[in-house]
Amino acid sequence: MTRKIAISIPDDVAARLDREPNISAFITESLRIRMAAENVRNAMAAAGFELTDEGRARAANDLDTLNASVSPELRSQAVALRARIKGGRP
């Protein structure tokens, strides 16, 4: 079942939607992604994790630091290993 709704959005958002061939599908997919993220946050909170803006910022910074520490050689080895695993070879 579907419903038709009318919404008001800022001009910059409307300009972005103008580039979409199917605005309804684009908005639906975007909202489903957000809903999935909310479900993950709710599940983590129910499991006892306290999610804060500071904690998320710290985790993002830690991830950026780790990603920056990966050498091109190690990244190349990881790509090769991933290809071997996906190919089903030992």
PDB file with one MODEL, atoms N, CA, C and O in Angstrom:
MODEL        1
ATOM      1  N   MET A   1       0.843  -1.170   0.000  1.00  0.00           N
ATOM      2  CA  MET A   1       0.000   0.000   0.000  1.00  0.00           C
ATOM      3  C   MET A   1       0.896   1.244   0.000  1.00  0.00           C
ATOM      4  O   MET A   1       1.943   1.257   0.648  1.00  0.00           O
ATOM      5  N   THR A   2       0.501   2.243  -0.696  1.00  0.00           N
ATOM      6  CA  THR A   2       1.238   3.505  -0.719  1.00  0.00           C
ATOM      7  C   THR A   2       0.299   4.647  -0.392  1.00  0.00           C
ATOM      8  O   THR A   2      -0.918   4.553  -0.544  1.00  0.00           O
ATOM      9  N   ARG A   3       0.915   5.741   0.066  1.00  0.00           N
ATOM     10  CA  ARG A   3       0.159   6.964   0.362  1.00  0.00           C
ATOM     11  C   ARG A   3       0.830   8.121  -0.334  1.00  0.00           C
ATOM     12  O   ARG A   3       2.054   8.159  -0.464  1.00  0.00           O
ATOM     13  N   LYS A   4       0.042   9.044  -0.770  1.00  0.00           N
ATOM     14  CA  LYS A   4       0.566  10.265  -1.368  1.00  0.00           C
ATOM     15  C   LYS A   4       0.567  11.331  -0.286  1.00  0.00           C
ATOM     16  O   LYS A   4      -0.444  11.551   0.381  1.00  0.00           O
ATOM     17  N   ILE A   5       1.724  12.002  -0.113  1.00  0.00           N
ATOM     18  CA  ILE A   5       1.819  13.068   0.871  1.00  0.00           C
ATOM     19  C   ILE A   5       2.461  14.287   0.225  1.00  0.00           C
ATOM     20  O   ILE A   5       3.200  14.170  -0.753  1.00  0.00           O
ATOM     21  N   ALA A   6       2.179  15.424   0.766  1.00  0.00           N
ATOM     22  CA  ALA A   6       2.787  16.672   0.299  1.00  0.00           C
ATOM     23  C   ALA A   6       3.734  17.160   1.394  1.00  0.00           C
ATOM     24  O   ALA A   6       3.386  17.150   2.575  1.00  0.00           O
ATOM     25  N   ILE A   7       4.924  17.583   0.996  1.00  0.00           N
ATOM     26  CA  ILE A   7       5.892  18.085   1.964  1.00  0.00           C
ATOM     27  C   ILE A   7       6.472  19.407   1.460  1.00  0.00           C
ATOM     28  O   ILE A   7       6.433  19.706   0.266  1.00  0.00           O
ATOM     29  N   SER A   8       6.997  20.171   2.375  1.00  0.00           N
ATOM     30  CA  SER A   8       7.716  21.399   2.029  1.00  0.00           C
ATOM     31  C   SER A   8       9.185  21.166   2.331  1.00  0.00           C
ATOM     32  O   SER A   8       9.540  20.668   3.400  1.00  0.00           O
ATOM     33  N   ILE A   9      10.041  21.530   1.376  1.00  0.00           N
ATOM     34  CA  ILE A   9      11.479  21.316   1.544  1.00  0.00           C
ATOM     35  C   ILE A   9      12.240  22.567   1.106  1.00  0.00           C
ATOM     36  O   ILE A   9      11.739  23.351   0.301  1.00  0.00           O
ATOM     37  N   PRO A  10      13.439  22.750   1.633  1.00  0.00           N
ATOM     38  CA  PRO A  10      14.248  23.907   1.229  1.00  0.00           C
ATOM     39  C   PRO A  10      14.625  23.825  -0.254  1.00  0.00           C
ATOM     40  O   PRO A  10      14.625  22.747  -0.848  1.00  0.00           O
ATOM     41  N   ASP A  11      14.941  24.965  -0.827  1.00  0.00           N
ATOM     42  CA  ASP A  11      15.264  25.039  -2.257  1.00  0.00           C
ATOM     43  C   ASP A  11      16.438  24.151  -2.644  1.00  0.00           C
ATOM     44  O   ASP A  11      16.417  23.531  -3.707  1.00  0.00           O
ATOM     45  N   ASP A  12      17.478  24.080  -1.784  1.00  0.00           N
ATOM     46  CA  ASP A  12      18.644  23.268  -2.145  1.00  0.00           C
ATOM     47  C   ASP A  12      18.292  21.788  -2.204  1.00  0.00           C
ATOM     48  O   ASP A  12      18.827  21.056  -3.037  1.00  0.00           O
ATOM     49  N   VAL A  13      17.399  21.341  -1.329  1.00  0.00           N
ATOM     50  CA  VAL A  13      16.962  19.943  -1.352  1.00  0.00           C
ATOM     51  C   VAL A  13      16.100  19.693  -2.584  1.00  0.00           C
ATOM     52  O   VAL A  13      16.232  18.658  -3.237  1.00  0.00           O
ATOM     53  N   ALA A  14      15.229  20.626  -2.897  1.00  0.00           N
ATOM     54  CA  ALA A  14      14.387  20.489  -4.091  1.00  0.00           C
ATOM     55  C   ALA A  14      15.240  20.426  -5.349  1.00  0.00           C
ATOM     56  O   ALA A  14      14.940  19.662  -6.267  1.00  0.00           O
ATOM     57  N   ALA A  15      16.306  21.229  -5.397  1.00  0.00           N
ATOM     58  CA  ALA A  15      17.198  21.219  -6.559  1.00  0.00           C
ATOM     59  C   ALA A  15      17.856  19.855  -6.713  1.00  0.00           C
ATOM     60  O   ALA A  15      18.037  19.370  -7.830  1.00  0.00           O
ATOM     61  N   ARG A  16      18.216  19.231  -5.579  1.00  0.00           N
ATOM     62  CA  ARG A  16      18.828  17.900  -5.646  1.00  0.00           C
ATOM     63  C   ARG A  16      17.814  16.881  -6.144  1.00  0.00           C
ATOM     64  O   ARG A  16      18.148  16.018  -6.956  1.00  0.00           O
ATOM     65  N   LEU A  17      16.592  16.974  -5.667  1.00  0.00           N
ATOM     66  CA  LEU A  17      15.557  16.031  -6.092  1.00  0.00           C
ATOM     67  C   LEU A  17      15.210  16.191  -7.571  1.00  0.00           C
ATOM     68  O   LEU A  17      14.791  15.231  -8.219  1.00  0.00           O
ATOM     69  N   ASP A  18      15.380  17.383  -8.098  1.00  0.00           N
ATOM     70  CA  ASP A  18      15.105  17.617  -9.521  1.00  0.00           C
ATOM     71  C   ASP A  18      15.975  16.747 -10.421  1.00  0.00           C
ATOM     72  O   ASP A  18      15.613  16.495 -11.571  1.00  0.00           O
ATOM     73  N   ARG A  19      17.105  16.288  -9.920  1.00  0.00           N
ATOM     74  CA  ARG A  19      18.006  15.451 -10.729  1.00  0.00           C
ATOM     75  C   ARG A  19      17.622  13.978 -10.712  1.00  0.00           C
ATOM     76  O   ARG A  19      18.214  13.174 -11.432  1.00  0.00           O
ATOM     77  N   GLU A  20      16.645  13.622  -9.902  1.00  0.00           N
ATOM     78  CA  GLU A  20      16.240  12.224  -9.777  1.00  0.00           C
ATOM     79  C   GLU A  20      15.128  11.873 -10.756  1.00  0.00           C
ATOM     80  O   GLU A  20      14.157  12.620 -10.875  1.00  0.00           O
ATOM     81  N   PRO A  21      15.251  10.744 -11.461  1.00  0.00           N
ATOM     82  CA  PRO A  21      14.186  10.336 -12.371  1.00  0.00           C
ATOM     83  C   PRO A  21      12.936   9.852 -11.628  1.00  0.00           C
ATOM     84  O   PRO A  21      11.823   9.956 -12.144  1.00  0.00           O
ATOM     85  N   ASN A  22      13.127   9.320 -10.405  1.00  0.00           N
ATOM     86  CA  ASN A  22      12.007   8.823  -9.616  1.00  0.00           C
ATOM     87  C   ASN A  22      12.177   9.340  -8.185  1.00  0.00           C
ATOM     88  O   ASN A  22      12.816   8.698  -7.351  1.00  0.00           O
ATOM     89  N   ILE A  23      11.601  10.498  -7.920  1.00  0.00           N
ATOM     90  CA  ILE A  23      11.765  11.151  -6.623  1.00  0.00           C
ATOM     91  C   ILE A  23      11.217  10.276  -5.499  1.00  0.00           C
ATOM     92  O   ILE A  23      11.833  10.179  -4.438  1.00  0.00           O
ATOM     93  N   SER A  24      10.079   9.645  -5.719  1.00  0.00           N
ATOM     94  CA  SER A  24       9.482   8.803  -4.673  1.00  0.00           C
ATOM     95  C   SER A  24      10.418   7.664  -4.287  1.00  0.00           C
ATOM     96  O   SER A  24      10.599   7.385  -3.102  1.00  0.00           O
ATOM     97  N   ALA A  25      11.012   7.008  -5.273  1.00  0.00           N
ATOM     98  CA  ALA A  25      11.928   5.905  -4.990  1.00  0.00           C
ATOM     99  C   ALA A  25      13.165   6.402  -4.254  1.00  0.00           C
ATOM    100  O   ALA A  25      13.653   5.742  -3.336  1.00  0.00           O
ATOM    101  N   PHE A  26      13.671   7.563  -4.655  1.00  0.00           N
ATOM    102  CA  PHE A  26      14.858   8.140  -4.019  1.00  0.00           C
ATOM    103  C   PHE A  26      14.583   8.455  -2.556  1.00  0.00           C
ATOM    104  O   PHE A  26      15.382   8.118  -1.682  1.00  0.00           O
ATOM    105  N   ILE A  27      13.462   9.095  -2.291  1.00  0.00           N
ATOM    106  CA  ILE A  27      13.112   9.453  -0.913  1.00  0.00           C
ATOM    107  C   ILE A  27      12.843   8.196  -0.094  1.00  0.00           C
ATOM    108  O   ILE A  27      13.265   8.106   1.059  1.00  0.00           O
ATOM    109  N   THR A  28      12.146   7.227  -0.676  1.00  0.00           N
ATOM    110  CA  THR A  28      11.868   5.979   0.039  1.00  0.00           C
ATOM    111  C   THR A  28      13.160   5.282   0.434  1.00  0.00           C
ATOM    112  O   THR A  28      13.306   4.853   1.578  1.00  0.00           O
ATOM    113  N   GLU A  29      14.101   5.164  -0.499  1.00  0.00           N
ATOM    114  CA  GLU A  29      15.378   4.511  -0.199  1.00  0.00           C
ATOM    115  C   GLU A  29      16.139   5.288   0.883  1.00  0.00           C
ATOM    116  O   GLU A  29      16.700   4.691   1.801  1.00  0.00           O
ATOM    117  N   SER A  30      16.154   6.603   0.772  1.00  0.00           N
ATOM    118  CA  SER A  30      16.852   7.427   1.762  1.00  0.00           C
ATOM    119  C   SER A  30      16.254   7.244   3.156  1.00  0.00           C
ATOM    120  O   SER A  30      16.983   7.105   4.138  1.00  0.00           O
ATOM    121  N   LEU A  31      14.947   7.247   3.232  1.00  0.00           N
ATOM    122  CA  LEU A  31      14.296   7.076   4.530  1.00  0.00           C
ATOM    123  C   LEU A  31      14.496   5.672   5.084  1.00  0.00           C
ATOM    124  O   LEU A  31      14.644   5.507   6.295  1.00  0.00           O
ATOM    125  N   ARG A  32      14.503   4.671   4.233  1.00  0.00           N
ATOM    126  CA  ARG A  32      14.738   3.306   4.710  1.00  0.00           C
ATOM    127  C   ARG A  32      16.153   3.165   5.265  1.00  0.00           C
ATOM    128  O   ARG A  32      16.362   2.456   6.250  1.00  0.00           O
ATOM    129  N   ILE A  33      17.114   3.827   4.651  1.00  0.00           N
ATOM    130  CA  ILE A  33      18.486   3.815   5.180  1.00  0.00           C
ATOM    131  C   ILE A  33      18.498   4.461   6.560  1.00  0.00           C
ATOM    132  O   ILE A  33      19.115   3.941   7.489  1.00  0.00           O
ATOM    133  N   ARG A  34      17.821   5.583   6.689  1.00  0.00           N
ATOM    134  CA  ARG A  34      17.764   6.258   8.000  1.00  0.00           C
ATOM    135  C   ARG A  34      17.043   5.403   9.036  1.00  0.00           C
ATOM    136  O   ARG A  34      17.466   5.336  10.190  1.00  0.00           O
ATOM    137  N   MET A  35      15.958   4.750   8.628  1.00  0.00           N
ATOM    138  CA  MET A  35      15.222   3.893   9.547  1.00  0.00           C
ATOM    139  C   MET A  35      16.090   2.720  10.012  1.00  0.00           C
ATOM    140  O   MET A  35      16.041   2.338  11.181  1.00  0.00           O
ATOM    141  N   ALA A  36      16.879   2.154   9.105  1.00  0.00           N
ATOM    142  CA  ALA A  36      17.773   1.055   9.481  1.00  0.00           C
ATOM    143  C   ALA A  36      18.815   1.535  10.482  1.00  0.00           C
ATOM    144  O   ALA A  36      19.124   0.829  11.442  1.00  0.00           O
ATOM    145  N   ALA A  37      19.359   2.731  10.266  1.00  0.00           N
ATOM    146  CA  ALA A  37      20.336   3.290  11.204  1.00  0.00           C
ATOM    147  C   ALA A  37      19.698   3.509  12.568  1.00  0.00           C
ATOM    148  O   ALA A  37      20.323   3.239  13.593  1.00  0.00           O
ATOM    149  N   GLU A  38      18.465   3.995  12.591  1.00  0.00           N
ATOM    150  CA  GLU A  38      17.757   4.185  13.861  1.00  0.00           C
ATOM    151  C   GLU A  38      17.554   2.856  14.565  1.00  0.00           C
ATOM    152  O   GLU A  38      17.694   2.772  15.785  1.00  0.00           O
ATOM    153  N   ASN A  39      17.222   1.809  13.804  1.00  0.00           N
ATOM    154  CA  ASN A  39      17.038   0.483  14.392  1.00  0.00           C
ATOM    155  C   ASN A  39      18.335  -0.024  15.015  1.00  0.00           C
ATOM    156  O   ASN A  39      18.318  -0.621  16.091  1.00  0.00           O
ATOM    157  N   VAL A  40      19.455   0.214  14.340  1.00  0.00           N
ATOM    158  CA  VAL A  40      20.753  -0.206  14.885  1.00  0.00           C
ATOM    159  C   VAL A  40      21.044   0.557  16.176  1.00  0.00           C
ATOM    160  O   VAL A  40      21.448  -0.038  17.175  1.00  0.00           O
ATOM    161  N   ARG A  41      20.836   1.877  16.154  1.00  0.00           N
ATOM    162  CA  ARG A  41      21.072   2.678  17.370  1.00  0.00           C
ATOM    163  C   ARG A  41      20.181   2.212  18.510  1.00  0.00           C
ATOM    164  O   ARG A  41      20.643   2.106  19.646  1.00  0.00           O
ATOM    165  N   ASN A  42      18.914   1.932  18.228  1.00  0.00           N
ATOM    166  CA  ASN A  42      18.000   1.456  19.262  1.00  0.00           C
ATOM    167  C   ASN A  42      18.420   0.098  19.815  1.00  0.00           C
ATOM    168  O   ASN A  42      18.349  -0.133  21.022  1.00  0.00           O
ATOM    169  N   ALA A  43      18.857  -0.796  18.936  1.00  0.00           N
ATOM    170  CA  ALA A  43      19.309  -2.118  19.381  1.00  0.00           C
ATOM    171  C   ALA A  43      20.563  -1.999  20.235  1.00  0.00           C
ATOM    172  O   ALA A  43      20.701  -2.696  21.241  1.00  0.00           O
ATOM    173  N   MET A  44      21.476  -1.120  19.839  1.00  0.00           N
ATOM    174  CA  MET A  44      22.690  -0.928  20.625  1.00  0.00           C
ATOM    175  C   MET A  44      22.354  -0.329  21.985  1.00  0.00           C
ATOM    176  O   MET A  44      22.926  -0.739  22.996  1.00  0.00           O
ATOM    177  N   ALA A  45      21.443   0.626  22.026  1.00  0.00           N
ATOM    178  CA  ALA A  45      21.035   1.224  23.302  1.00  0.00           C
ATOM    179  C   ALA A  45      20.371   0.168  24.181  1.00  0.00           C
ATOM    180  O   ALA A  45      20.610   0.133  25.388  1.00  0.00           O
ATOM    181  N   ALA A  46      19.544  -0.689  23.593  1.00  0.00           N
ATOM    182  CA  ALA A  46      18.879  -1.749  24.354  1.00  0.00           C
ATOM    183  C   ALA A  46      19.885  -2.756  24.902  1.00  0.00           C
ATOM    184  O   ALA A  46      19.638  -3.395  25.925  1.00  0.00           O
ATOM    185  N   ALA A  47      21.028  -2.893  24.211  1.00  0.00           N
ATOM    186  CA  ALA A  47      22.083  -3.813  24.657  1.00  0.00           C
ATOM    187  C   ALA A  47      23.006  -3.159  25.679  1.00  0.00           C
ATOM    188  O   ALA A  47      23.946  -3.787  26.166  1.00  0.00           O
ATOM    189  N   GLY A  48      22.734  -1.901  25.999  1.00  0.00           N
ATOM    190  CA  GLY A  48      23.510  -1.244  27.039  1.00  0.00           C
ATOM    191  C   GLY A  48      24.590  -0.297  26.565  1.00  0.00           C
ATOM    192  O   GLY A  48      25.342   0.233  27.382  1.00  0.00           O
ATOM    193  N   PHE A  49      24.686  -0.073  25.279  1.00  0.00           N
ATOM    194  CA  PHE A  49      25.674   0.874  24.758  1.00  0.00           C
ATOM    195  C   PHE A  49      25.117   2.283  24.856  1.00  0.00           C
ATOM    196  O   PHE A  49      23.991   2.540  24.431  1.00  0.00           O
ATOM    197  N   GLU A  50      25.890   3.186  25.407  1.00  0.00           N
ATOM    198  CA  GLU A  50      25.475   4.580  25.492  1.00  0.00           C
ATOM    199  C   GLU A  50      26.091   5.329  24.316  1.00  0.00           C
ATOM    200  O   GLU A  50      27.304   5.531  24.261  1.00  0.00           O
ATOM    201  N   LEU A  51      25.250   5.732  23.389  1.00  0.00           N
ATOM    202  CA  LEU A  51      25.726   6.405  22.186  1.00  0.00           C
ATOM    203  C   LEU A  51      25.614   7.914  22.381  1.00  0.00           C
ATOM    204  O   LEU A  51      24.530   8.441  22.631  1.00  0.00           O
ATOM    205  N   THR A  52      26.744   8.596  22.263  1.00  0.00           N
ATOM    206  CA  THR A  52      26.759  10.046  22.409  1.00  0.00           C
ATOM    207  C   THR A  52      27.410  10.665  21.177  1.00  0.00           C
ATOM    208  O   THR A  52      28.120   9.986  20.435  1.00  0.00           O
ATOM    209  N   ASP A  53      27.166  11.944  20.965  1.00  0.00           N
ATOM    210  CA  ASP A  53      27.815  12.650  19.860  1.00  0.00           C
ATOM    211  C   ASP A  53      29.334  12.606  20.023  1.00  0.00           C
ATOM    212  O   ASP A  53      30.063  12.430  19.046  1.00  0.00           O
ATOM    213  N   GLU A  54      29.808  12.766  21.261  1.00  0.00           N
ATOM    214  CA  GLU A  54      31.253  12.731  21.515  1.00  0.00           C
ATOM    215  C   GLU A  54      31.830  11.358  21.192  1.00  0.00           C
ATOM    216  O   GLU A  54      32.900  11.252  20.593  1.00  0.00           O
ATOM    217  N   GLY A  55      31.120  10.313  21.590  1.00  0.00           N
ATOM    218  CA  GLY A  55      31.590   8.953  21.313  1.00  0.00           C
ATOM    219  C   GLY A  55      31.637   8.659  19.827  1.00  0.00           C
ATOM    220  O   GLY A  55      32.585   8.042  19.340  1.00  0.00           O
ATOM    221  N   ARG A  56      30.610   9.102  19.100  1.00  0.00           N
ATOM    222  CA  ARG A  56      30.601   8.895  17.648  1.00  0.00           C
ATOM    223  C   ARG A  56      31.733   9.676  16.989  1.00  0.00           C
ATOM    224  O   ARG A  56      32.379   9.169  16.072  1.00  0.00           O
ATOM    225  N   ALA A  57      31.979  10.896  17.442  1.00  0.00           N
ATOM    226  CA  ALA A  57      33.080  11.700  16.884  1.00  0.00           C
ATOM    227  C   ALA A  57      34.414  11.038  17.168  1.00  0.00           C
ATOM    228  O   ALA A  57      35.287  10.995  16.301  1.00  0.00           O
ATOM    229  N   ARG A  58      34.577  10.520  18.383  1.00  0.00           N
ATOM    230  CA  ARG A  58      35.830   9.848  18.743  1.00  0.00           C
ATOM    231  C   ARG A  58      36.030   8.589  17.879  1.00  0.00           C
ATOM    232  O   ARG A  58      37.135   8.327  17.403  1.00  0.00           O
ATOM    233  N   ALA A  59      34.954   7.818  17.685  1.00  0.00           N
ATOM    234  CA  ALA A  59      35.044   6.610  16.868  1.00  0.00           C
ATOM    235  C   ALA A  59      35.384   6.964  15.418  1.00  0.00           C
ATOM    236  O   ALA A  59      36.190   6.283  14.784  1.00  0.00           O
ATOM    237  N   ALA A  60      34.768   8.031  14.893  1.00  0.00           N
ATOM    238  CA  ALA A  60      35.069   8.461  13.519  1.00  0.00           C
ATOM    239  C   ALA A  60      36.527   8.884  13.399  1.00  0.00           C
ATOM    240  O   ALA A  60      37.190   8.562  12.413  1.00  0.00           O
ATOM    241  N   ASN A  61      37.027   9.605  14.401  1.00  0.00           N
ATOM    242  CA  ASN A  61      38.423  10.026  14.399  1.00  0.00           C
ATOM    243  C   ASN A  61      39.357   8.813  14.464  1.00  0.00           C
ATOM    244  O   ASN A  61      40.359   8.755  13.751  1.00  0.00           O
ATOM    245  N   ASP A  62      39.023   7.851  15.321  1.00  0.00           N
ATOM    246  CA  ASP A  62      39.833   6.631  15.422  1.00  0.00           C
ATOM    247  C   ASP A  62      39.869   5.884  14.090  1.00  0.00           C
ATOM    248  O   ASP A  62      40.918   5.393  13.672  1.00  0.00           O
ATOM    249  N   LEU A  63      38.715   5.802  13.428  1.00  0.00           N
ATOM    250  CA  LEU A  63      38.651   5.115  12.136  1.00  0.00           C
ATOM    251  C   LEU A  63      39.489   5.852  11.092  1.00  0.00           C
ATOM    252  O   LEU A  63      40.209   5.225  10.315  1.00  0.00           O
ATOM    253  N   ASP A  64      39.393   7.182  11.074  1.00  0.00           N
ATOM    254  CA  ASP A  64      40.214   7.967  10.146  1.00  0.00           C
ATOM    255  C   ASP A  64      41.701   7.734  10.390  1.00  0.00           C
ATOM    256  O   ASP A  64      42.472   7.598   9.440  1.00  0.00           O
ATOM    257  N   THR A  65      42.104   7.686  11.651  1.00  0.00           N
ATOM    258  CA  THR A  65      43.505   7.448  12.006  1.00  0.00           C
ATOM    259  C   THR A  65      43.949   6.068  11.535  1.00  0.00           C
ATOM    260  O   THR A  65      45.033   5.919  10.971  1.00  0.00           O
ATOM    261  N   LEU A  66      43.116   5.065  11.767  1.00  0.00           N
ATOM    262  CA  LEU A  66      43.453   3.704  11.326  1.00  0.00           C
ATOM    263  C   LEU A  66      43.549   3.623   9.806  1.00  0.00           C
ATOM    264  O   LEU A  66      44.482   3.026   9.268  1.00  0.00           O
ATOM    265  N   ASN A  67      42.588   4.222   9.122  1.00  0.00           N
ATOM    266  CA  ASN A  67      42.623   4.193   7.657  1.00  0.00           C
ATOM    267  C   ASN A  67      43.868   4.886   7.114  1.00  0.00           C
ATOM    268  O   ASN A  67      44.451   4.433   6.129  1.00  0.00           O
ATOM    269  N   ALA A  68      44.276   5.982   7.750  1.00  0.00           N
ATOM    270  CA  ALA A  68      45.463   6.712   7.300  1.00  0.00           C
ATOM    271  C   ALA A  68      46.735   5.907   7.537  1.00  0.00           C
ATOM    272  O   ALA A  68      47.738   6.121   6.855  1.00  0.00           O
ATOM    273  N   SER A  69      46.704   4.988   8.493  1.00  0.00           N
ATOM    274  CA  SER A  69      47.907   4.220   8.813  1.00  0.00           C
ATOM    275  C   SER A  69      48.118   3.023   7.887  1.00  0.00           C
ATOM    276  O   SER A  69      49.161   2.373   7.948  1.00  0.00           O
ATOM    277  N   VAL A  70      47.145   2.728   7.036  1.00  0.00           N
ATOM    278  CA  VAL A  70      47.267   1.583   6.133  1.00  0.00           C
ATOM    279  C   VAL A  70      48.130   1.989   4.940  1.00  0.00           C
ATOM    280  O   VAL A  70      47.806   2.922   4.205  1.00  0.00           O
ATOM    281  N   SER A  71      49.228   1.270   4.769  1.00  0.00           N
ATOM    282  CA  SER A  71      50.144   1.587   3.670  1.00  0.00           C
ATOM    283  C   SER A  71      49.546   1.111   2.347  1.00  0.00           C
ATOM    284  O   SER A  71      48.679   0.237   2.333  1.00  0.00           O
ATOM    285  N   PRO A  72      50.009   1.688   1.237  1.00  0.00           N
ATOM    286  CA  PRO A  72      49.528   1.223  -0.075  1.00  0.00           C
ATOM    287  C   PRO A  72      49.809  -0.266  -0.294  1.00  0.00           C
ATOM    288  O   PRO A  72      49.006  -0.962  -0.914  1.00  0.00           O
ATOM    289  N   GLU A  73      50.943  -0.757   0.211  1.00  0.00           N
ATOM    290  CA  GLU A  73      51.279  -2.168   0.060  1.00  0.00           C
ATOM    291  C   GLU A  73      50.280  -3.049   0.814  1.00  0.00           C
ATOM    292  O   GLU A  73      49.796  -4.048   0.283  1.00  0.00           O
ATOM    293  N   LEU A  74      49.981  -2.668   2.056  1.00  0.00           N
ATOM    294  CA  LEU A  74      49.036  -3.449   2.852  1.00  0.00           C
ATOM    295  C   LEU A  74      47.646  -3.396   2.230  1.00  0.00           C
ATOM    296  O   LEU A  74      46.936  -4.402   2.209  1.00  0.00           O
ATOM    297  N   ARG A  75      47.257  -2.240   1.726  1.00  0.00           N
ATOM    298  CA  ARG A  75      45.952  -2.118   1.075  1.00  0.00           C
ATOM    299  C   ARG A  75      45.894  -3.029  -0.158  1.00  0.00           C
ATOM    300  O   ARG A  75      44.874  -3.671  -0.409  1.00  0.00           O
ATOM    301  N   SER A  76      46.977  -3.082  -0.916  1.00  0.00           N
ATOM    302  CA  SER A  76      47.037  -3.940  -2.094  1.00  0.00           C
ATOM    303  C   SER A  76      46.942  -5.414  -1.702  1.00  0.00           C
ATOM    304  O   SER A  76      46.271  -6.196  -2.376  1.00  0.00           O
ATOM    305  N   GLN A  77      47.605  -5.787  -0.628  1.00  0.00           N
ATOM    306  CA  GLN A  77      47.531  -7.174  -0.144  1.00  0.00           C
ATOM    307  C   GLN A  77      46.109  -7.518   0.298  1.00  0.00           C
ATOM    308  O   GLN A  77      45.629  -8.624   0.047  1.00  0.00           O
ATOM    309  N   ALA A  78      45.442  -6.580   0.949  1.00  0.00           N
ATOM    310  CA  ALA A  78      44.070  -6.813   1.399  1.00  0.00           C
ATOM    311  C   ALA A  78      43.128  -6.991   0.211  1.00  0.00           C
ATOM    312  O   ALA A  78      42.247  -7.851   0.238  1.00  0.00           O
ATOM    313  N   VAL A  79      43.310  -6.186  -0.822  1.00  0.00           N
ATOM    314  CA  VAL A  79      42.476  -6.308  -2.024  1.00  0.00           C
ATOM    315  C   VAL A  79      42.693  -7.672  -2.671  1.00  0.00           C
ATOM    316  O   VAL A  79      41.732  -8.322  -3.080  1.00  0.00           O
ATOM    317  N   ALA A  80      43.952  -8.111  -2.767  1.00  0.00           N
ATOM    318  CA  ALA A  80      44.262  -9.408  -3.354  1.00  0.00           C
ATOM    319  C   ALA A  80      43.658 -10.538  -2.518  1.00  0.00           C
ATOM    320  O   ALA A  80      43.102 -11.489  -3.068  1.00  0.00           O
ATOM    321  N   LEU A  81      43.765 -10.439  -1.206  1.00  0.00           N
ATOM    322  CA  LEU A  81      43.203 -11.460  -0.326  1.00  0.00           C
ATOM    323  C   LEU A  81      41.682 -11.511  -0.456  1.00  0.00           C
ATOM    324  O   LEU A  81      41.098 -12.593  -0.514  1.00  0.00           O
ATOM    325  N   ARG A  82      41.052 -10.359  -0.500  1.00  0.00           N
ATOM    326  CA  ARG A  82      39.590 -10.309  -0.666  1.00  0.00           C
ATOM    327  C   ARG A  82      39.182 -10.977  -1.981  1.00  0.00           C
ATOM    328  O   ARG A  82      38.189 -11.702  -2.029  1.00  0.00           O
ATOM    329  N   ALA A  83      39.942 -10.734  -3.037  1.00  0.00           N
ATOM    330  CA  ALA A  83      39.627 -11.344  -4.336  1.00  0.00           C
ATOM    331  C   ALA A  83      39.771 -12.863  -4.262  1.00  0.00           C
ATOM    332  O   ALA A  83      38.953 -13.589  -4.827  1.00  0.00           O
ATOM    333  N   ARG A  84      40.791 -13.342  -3.579  1.00  0.00           N
ATOM    334  CA  ARG A  84      40.984 -14.791  -3.428  1.00  0.00           C
ATOM    335  C   ARG A  84      39.830 -15.406  -2.648  1.00  0.00           C
ATOM    336  O   ARG A  84      39.338 -16.478  -3.002  1.00  0.00           O
ATOM    337  N   ILE A  85      39.398 -14.729  -1.584  1.00  0.00           N
ATOM    338  CA  ILE A  85      38.308 -15.249  -0.761  1.00  0.00           C
ATOM    339  C   ILE A  85      37.016 -15.286  -1.570  1.00  0.00           C
ATOM    340  O   ILE A  85      36.285 -16.276  -1.532  1.00  0.00           O
ATOM    341  N   LYS A  86      36.735 -14.218  -2.296  1.00  0.00           N
ATOM    342  CA  LYS A  86      35.520 -14.178  -3.099  1.00  0.00           C
ATOM    343  C   LYS A  86      35.564 -15.212  -4.214  1.00  0.00           C
ATOM    344  O   LYS A  86      34.525 -15.724  -4.632  1.00  0.00           O
ATOM    345  N   GLY A  87      36.758 -15.519  -4.693  1.00  0.00           N
ATOM    346  CA  GLY A  87      36.906 -16.504  -5.753  1.00  0.00           C
ATOM    347  C   GLY A  87      36.798 -17.939  -5.257  1.00  0.00           C
ATOM    348  O   GLY A  87      36.754 -18.870  -6.061  1.00  0.00           O
ATOM    349  N   GLY A  88      36.754 -18.127  -3.943  1.00  0.00           N
ATOM    350  CA  GLY A  88      36.601 -19.454  -3.384  1.00  0.00           C
ATOM    351  C   GLY A  88      37.880 -20.254  -3.313  1.00  0.00           C
ATOM    352  O   GLY A  88      37.850 -21.447  -3.012  1.00  0.00           O
ATOM    353  N   ARG A  89      38.999 -19.615  -3.584  1.00  0.00           N
ATOM    354  CA  ARG A  89      40.264 -20.339  -3.522  1.00  0.00           C
ATOM    355  C   ARG A  89      40.795 -20.271  -2.091  1.00  0.00           C
ATOM    356  O   ARG A  89      40.556 -19.294  -1.381  1.00  0.00           O
ATOM    357  N   PRO A  90      41.521 -21.319  -1.669  1.00  0.00           N
ATOM    358  CA  PRO A  90      42.090 -21.294  -0.313  1.00  0.00           C
ATOM    359  C   PRO A  90      43.168 -20.273  -0.138  1.00  0.00           C
ATOM    360  O   PRO A  90      43.728 -20.148   0.951  1.00  0.00           O
TER     361      PRO A  90
ENDMDL
END
